């Protein structure tokens, strides 16, 4: 009967193997009369077939038994008959590798790591070392230095293993150190390509996203993986418009890309591009319900619609399927907590996220938004100072905006005015930074400088027209009784965005009455990112942490 079992296994008829193996193993006569090697192979065929049929828990039990049987007859030096050469194929290393895969499939990551660690270092194959690294990452130990040795071993045998290169860059190895692991085993042309890739990965994990883009563009071609990396770098650097260009190109090449789809959905969400997000949802989505990406895209779509409870449910479904490395779903969940004013839950999640993805700027934005919303201005400023220290010479416009928010959100006019030099610094860094423009326009209006606000809006719209800015300009001009120019501004806003409520309301008000609109219509921070200004006056010392910074930022 064993020969029939072997025949089924060799023909990859795995469900049939499992059925016949149960017959053999449950029959006492078969078990007592079978040679040791055949009994061992029956367990191996059964365990491997169960794995292929996705019966992981049962496979774990059978493979553990197979390891014990192998150990027993190898210890006894039972002179296993060589009539069954398959015994050598199912070595201890191979069995432990398959058992670790079963543990991985059932999310028993610590057990999987422990199973592989028993294998002597010199006996570990490249696939064992690679699986060890993947398990360490999945277990949330993203920066565990114990993963360096397995990855170095992989590169010595497989020098073009890009996943191993990415892992070493993530763990802080410099390009020269990674190239040293590879040696001289690859051709000069491949080495040049690999050099650009290693350099890009090093810059990505050093949070130098725009320099990384330059390195990636050297090897861009029509490569889906590289296009996704460029799109992600632009997104992490705060340029979602550029990110869309590269991510959509990658999506056109492969509609089944998973990692890129998640980033693309997050980018569409940040740009409020509902129509594009809707095109990614079922039945258009080329993913199934058992993937974390499927649920994240749904979560992002309903969040952008303003349905926060559904967004929380869908993001949690995504996290259930991928709990450790699902950064986008975790960030979205934190955003939902912030929107629904569950600040304690949001802060707890942000602390976890900061350990796993310190490079994501959204984490620090949410920290500041929550602290300012709860009048914890000192803590908000400390978070912003931390960003300045981290970025050093690579300060970005949004870092200045984040610092400005910590002043702008306070009710004291003198403290609020301290946000002005920070916002001006942001616009010096990036003239297209809309967040800075909206905040600065609102600040100028509060200071009574409507002429300055008008000048700033016109300058910005000349560079990059924006419907919200035109609507704000219409409000200002309407208040100043310049109805003709106000109509022009509202019309421009509606032309760019027919659903712009502010412009439509303002235009209707001008048509119905010549009376100036209510003061509340002139506030200039209608954009989504703005915080609600707290009514409680801050303590005087909340300004103290920035005393030395203000001089530097001017």
N, C-alpha and C positions, 0 to 999 in steps of 0.2 A: 504493500500500500504506500510505502514511503516513495517509491519511484513515481507513482502517479502524482503524489504531492509535489515532488520536484519538477515534474513535467508541467504542472499547472503554474508553478512559480516562474519557471523559465519563460513561459508564454504570457506572463504578466496578467494572469487571470486571478486577481487578488481576492475577490470576494469568494471565489471557488476554493482558493487556498485556505482561507479562514474556516470554511465549512468542513473541508476534509481534515484539516489539522485538529479541529475539535473532536472529530470522530476518532482519530488516532490517539490523541492525548487522553480521551475519556475512557478508552478501552484498556482495562488492566493488563490483559494478555499482551497487547501491543507494547505497552510501556516496559514490561518485564523482559520481553524477548528482543526488543530493539537494541542494536549496538549503540554505544554511547554517542558516537559521532552522528548517527541518524536522529537520535533523540534531540541532540543539541541543534541540528539543522532544522528539525521540525519546529522547534521553538523560534528559531531565527526567521524561517519562512513565515510563520504565523505572525510574529511581531511586526515584521516589515510590511506584510500585507495589511495588517490592521492600521498601520501608519498611513499607507497609501489610500485606504478607505476612510481616513479621518476619524478612526476610533482610537483617539490618542490615549485616553485613560487606560483602556484595556491593553493597548500596545505597551504602555509603560510597565505594567505588571508582567507581561510575557517577556519583555526584554531584560528586566531585572532578574527574572528566573533564568534566562539564557546566560547571563553573565555569571551567575552562581554555578550553573552546570559546567560552563567552560572552565571556571576557576577550579572546580572540583576535579575534573578529569585531567587537567593540566598539572595540578599539584600531585596527583597520584601517579603521574607519568604513565598513563594507561596505554601508551603506544597506540594512539588513535589510528585506525586503519586508513591508509592513504587512498583507499578506494573512493573516498568522498573528499575530493579536493576543495569543496566549498567551505570546509572547516577553516581553512586558512583565509578565505575571503572575509569571513565573519570574525575578524580579530577583535580583541578587547577595545581597541581604538575605534573601530567601525561601530561596534555595538554601543559604546558610550556616546558617540556622535549622534546616532539615531535616537538614543534615549533622551539626549539633550534637546533634540528637535521636538520630541513629544512634549517635554516639559515646557519648551518655548511656546508650542501651540496652545497649551493649557494655561499659559501665563504664570507658570511656576519658575520664575526666572532665577531665583536663588538656588533652587535645586538643580537647574540646568547648568549654572556656573560651577557648582560643587561637583557635578558629574564629570565635567571636562577637566577640572583642576586636578583630579586624581591621576590623569594621564601624565606620565613623565614628560618634561619639557622637550626632550630630544625626540620623543616619539610622536609629537603632535604634528599632524599634516597641516598644509595651508588652510584647508577648509575648516579644520578644528580651530586653528588660531583665529580665523576670520569670524567664526561663530562665537568664539569667546569674546571678541571685541563687540560684536553686535549685541550680545546678551548684557555686557557691562553697560552699554549705552541705553538699552531698553530698560534696564533696572534703575535708570535715573542717575547713574554715576558717570555723567558726561565727561568729567575731567579727571577720572581715576587714572593715575599714572601707571597702574598695573597693566593697562591695555597697550602700553608702548611696546613692550617686548614681543607680544603676539603679532602686532602689526609689522614690526621690523622683520620678523621671521617670514611673514607672508611676502613682503617685498623682495626678499632675497631670492625666493623661488618664483615669484610672479611679479616682475618689475613694472608691469603696466596695470597693476590693480589700482584703479582710481579711487575705489572706496577706502582702501588702506591708506593711500596718500592723503585723502581728505581727513581720515581719522587722526593721522599723525599731526597734520596741520592744526586740527582742533585741539590736540593735546599740547600744543605749543612748540613743536619742533620747527626749527628754521629751515628754509629751502635747502641750504647747503647740507644740513644734517639728513634730510630726506633723500637727497640725491646720493649721499654717501651710502645709504642703505641699498639703493638700486645698483650702484656700481657701474661697470662699463659693459653691461650685458645687452644694451639696446643700441640701435643704429643712431647715427648723428641726427637724422631728420626726426625720428621719434623722440630723441632726447630733447631737441629744441621745442617740440610741441609740449612735451611733458614739463619742461622748464617753465613755460608760460602758465601751465595749469597749476603747478606747485606754487608758483609765485602768487597766483590769484587766490588759491585756497588759504595761503598764509595771511594774505591781506584781509580776506573775508573774516577769518577768525581773530584777526587783530582789530576788527570793526572799522577797517579802512575800505569802506564799500566802493566809493567812487574810484580810487586807485585800482581796486580789484577789477572793476569794469574795464579799465584800460587794458589790463593784462588779458582778460577774457576775450576782448575784441580782437586780439592778435590771433586767436584760434577759433573765432566764431563760426565761419562758414555757414552751413545750414544744419547745425547740430542742435537737436532738441534739448539735450542736457545743458549745453553751454548757454543757449538762449534762455532757459529757465533760470540758470544761475545769474545771468545779467539782469533779468527782470527782478529777481529777488534782491539783488544788490541795490538796484534803484529804489525798490520799495522800502528796504531797510534804511536807505539814506534819506528817505522823505520825499521821493520824486515819483509818485504813483503814475503820473501821466507817461513818463518814460518807461516805467515798468510795464504798463499795458501793451506798449508797442512790441516788446520782446516776448512777453508771455503769450500774446495772441498769435504771434508768429510760430511759437513752439506748439501751441494748440492746433494750429492749422496743419502742422506736420504730423502730430499724433493727438487725436482727440481722447486717447485713453491715458494720457499722462496723469499721474496721481498727484505727485508733489507740486507740480506746476499749476494744477487745477485749484488746489487749495489756496495758493498764493494769489492766483488770478481772481478768485472769488473775494478774497480779502481786499484786493486792490479795487475791484469794482465797488465793494461796500464803502471803502474810504472815499470814493469819488461820487457816491450816491447814484451810480449808474444802474438803476433798477431794471431797465429793459435788458441790459446785458446779463445781469444776474439771473433774471427769469429764464433766459435762454439756456442757462446751465442747470436748471432744476428739472426733475422728472416731468415728462418722459424724455426730455432732451438729454439728460445726464447719462453718460456711458459708464455708470458705476452701479453696483448693487447695494442692497440695504445692509450687507454684512461688512461694509467698508466704513472706516471713520470719515473718509473724504466725503462720502454721500451725505452723511448727517451734518458735517460742517457746512457744506454748501447750502443746505436747507436752512441751517441756523443763521448763516450770514444773510440770506435772502429775507427771512422774516424779521431779523433785527433791523435791517435797512428799511423795512416797512413800518417799523415802530412797534412790532408785536414782541415785546420783551419776554413774556412768560414762555411763549413758544420757542423763542431763541434760546432761552435757558435750557429747556427740555431737549432740544435738538443738539445743542453743544455738549450737554452731558451724555447723550447717546454716542456722540463722536468720541468723547473721552473714555467712555466705557470700553470701546473697541480698541483704543490706543491711548492708554492712560499716562504714559511716561514721556513720549516725545511729540505730543500733540500741542505745540506751542500756540498755533492760531486759535484753536478751540478754547484753550485756557485764557488767552487774551480776550476773546469775545465774551467768555463767561464773566470775566472781571468787568468788562464794559457793561454787561447787563446788570450786574450787582450795583455798579455806580449809578446807572440810569434809574434803577428802582430804589435807590438810596439805602441799599443794604451795605453800608460802608464797612462794617466789621468783616463781613464775608469777603468783600472785595480786597481789603488789606491783607487778610490771611492768604488769599490766592496770589496776590502780587508778590508777597515775600517768597513764596515757593517759586514763582516764575522768575524772580530776580536771580535765584540760584541756578536756574536752568537756562535762562536766555537773557543774560545781562545786556546783550547787544541790542535788544529791542527797545526803542525809544518810547513806544506806547506805554510800557510799564511805568516809566517815570512821569509821563503825562498824566496817567491815571492817579498815581500817588499825589501829584500836585493838585489835580482837580478835586480829589477827595479831601485833602487837607485844607484847601481854601474854602471848600463848601462847608466845612465844619469849623471854620475860624481857627484852624491850627496853622497859622501863617509861618511861625518859626520853623516847624517841621517841613512845610512846603519849600521854604527857602533853603533848608539844609539839603533837601533832595536835589534842588536845582544846582546848588553849589557842587554837589557830587558829580553831576553831569559835566560841569565846567572842568573839574579836575580830571575826569576820565578822558575827555576829548582833547584837552591840552591845546596843541597847535591846530587841531582839526575841528575847531568850533564851527557849528552850523547855525543857520538862521533860526531854526526851530528851537535851538538851545537858548538863544536870546529871548525868543517869544515865551518860552517856559519860565525863564527868570522874570520877565515882565509881568506875567500873570500873577506872580506872588505879590506884586505891588498893586497891580490894577484891580485885583479882587477885593482890596481893602476900601473901607468907606471914607477914611480920612483923605481929603483932597490933596494934602501935601504929600502923603505917602503914595497915593495913586499917581501923582505927577512924576514920581521917580521911575515909573515904567517907560517914560518917553525916550531917554537915551538908549535904553535897551532895545526898544522897538526900532529906533533909527539904526542901531547897529545891525539888527536883523535884516533890514532893508538894504543896508550896505553890503551885507553878505549875499543876499538874494533879493533883487528888485522885484521878483515875482511872488514873494512870500505873502499870500493872501491873509493868513492869520495875523501877521504883523500889520498889514494895511487896515483890516477891520478894527483891530484894537486901537491903532493910532488914530483913526478917524473918530472913533467913539470918544477917545481921550480929548482930542482937539475940540470936539463939540461940547464936552463937559467943561472945558476951560474957556468956552465962549469964542473959540477961534474957528468960526464957520468958514471963513475965507481960506484958512489953512487946510481944513477938511476937504473943501471943494477942489483946491489945487492938487491935493494928494490923490483924490479919486480920479480926476481928469488925467493926471500923469500915469496912474496905474492902468486906466482903461485905454490909454493911447498905446501902452505896451502890450497889455493883455486884457481885452474887454471882458467884463464880468457882469452878469445880470443882477446879482445882489448889490454890487456897488452902484450900478445905474439906478436901482430902486432907492438906495440910500440917498444918492444925489438928488433924485426927484423929491424926496421928503424935505431935504434941506432947502432946495430952491422954492418949493411950495410954501414953506414957512417964511421965506424972505419975500413972498408975494410975486415971485418971478414965475408966473403960471405957464407962460409959453415954453420957457426952458425946462420947467418941471415936466410938462407933457412930453417933451422930446426925450427926456431921461427915462420916464416911465415907459414910453413906447419902445425905446431901445431895450429895456429890461425884458419887456413882454415878447419882443421879437426874438430875443435869445432864449427865453424861457417862458413859454405861454402860460405855465402854471404858477408863475411867481406871484404869490399872494400879496406881498407887500406892494408891488407895482400895480397890480389890478385894483387893490383897495385904494391906493393913492390916486389913481386915475379916475376912479368912480367918485371919490370925494371931491376932486376938482370939478367934475361935471355936475355934481349935485349942488355944490355950495362954494361960494368964494371965500368962506370963512376958513381960516388957517386950521390945519389938522391939529389934533391933540398932541401935546408934547411927547407922549409915549411913542408916537409914530416916528420920531426923529432919532431914536436911539440907534446906534450903528453897530450893534453886535448881535445880528440875527443869525450869524453862522452857527453851525452845530456845535463847534468846539467850545464856545464861550460858556463860562461859568455864571451861575447866579450870584450877583454881588451880595455878600453877607451884610446884614444891617448892623451887627455889633461892631463897635470901634475896636481896633487892635490895640494891643499893649505897645508902649513906646519901644520896648526892647526888640520887638519883632523886626525892626529895621536894622538892628545891629549887625547881623551876620554879613550884610552886604556893604558895609561901610567902606571896606578896602576895595571891593569889586567895582563900585561905581566909577572910581577914578580911572581904572584900567579900561573900562568899556567905552569911554568917551572918545 
